[in-house]
Amino acid sequence: MATVQEIEQAIERLPETERNALESRLLARRCGLNDEEQAELLRSLDEAEREIDEGRSYNTDEMRQALRGWLGK
């Protein structure tokens, strides 16, 4: 049985695409998401990242509303 530290070290040695896939699977598992829900969450996070990269800023209320939209709620 590997320790958490050994597992983390092994993850760091993975190619980026495999590491990203593993992180996505773990996130979906943790949140109880099916494949469709996971894909939608990732699309929403990509959208949020694009908006931030484009210089969009939010006050607290706007951020709450934007998060609901990104998460489909």
C-alpha positions in Angstrom: 0.0 0.0 0.0 1.4 3.4 -1.0 1.3 6.4 1.2 -0.4 9.6 0.2 3.1 11.2 -0.2 4.1 8.4 -2.6 0.9 8.7 -4.6 1.4 12.5 -4.9 5.0 12.0 -6.1 3.8 9.5 -8.7 1.1 11.9 -9.9 3.8 14.6 -10.4 5.6 12.2 -12.7 2.6 11.7 -15.0 2.4 13.5 -18.3 0.3 16.6 -18.0 -2.6 15.1 -20.0 -2.8 12.1 -17.8 -2.4 14.2 -14.6 -5.3 16.4 -15.8 -7.5 13.4 -16.6 -6.8 11.9 -13.1 -7.5 15.2 -11.4 -10.8 15.4 -13.3 -11.8 11.9 -12.3 -11.0 12.5 -8.7 -13.0 15.8 -8.7 -16.0 14.0 -10.3 -15.7 11.2 -7.8 -15.5 13.6 -4.8 -18.5 15.7 -6.0 -20.5 12.7 -7.2 -20.7 13.9 -10.8 -21.6 11.8 -13.7 -19.6 12.2 -17.0 -22.1 14.8 -18.4 -22.1 16.8 -15.2 -18.3 16.7 -15.1 -18.1 17.9 -18.7 -20.5 20.8 -18.0 -18.6 21.8 -14.9 -15.3 21.9 -16.8 -16.9 24.0 -19.6 -18.2 26.4 -17.0 -14.8 26.7 -15.4 -13.2 27.3 -18.8 -15.8 30.1 -19.4 -15.0 31.6 -16.0 -11.3 31.5 -16.7 -11.7 33.2 -20.1 -13.8 36.0 -18.6 -11.2 36.6 -15.9 -8.4 36.5 -18.5 -10.3 39.0 -20.6 -10.2 41.4 -17.6 -13.7 40.9 -16.3 -14.0 41.8 -12.7 -16.8 41.1 -10.3 -18.0 42.6 -7.0 -19.3 40.1 -4.4 -22.9 40.0 -5.6 -21.9 39.7 -9.2 -19.4 36.9 -8.3 -22.2 35.0 -6.6 -24.5 35.3 -9.6 -21.7 34.5 -12.0 -20.8 31.4 -10.0 -24.4 30.2 -10.1 -24.4 30.6 -13.9 -21.0 28.8 -14.3 -22.3 26.0 -12.2 -25.6 25.8 -13.9 -27.6 26.8 -10.8 
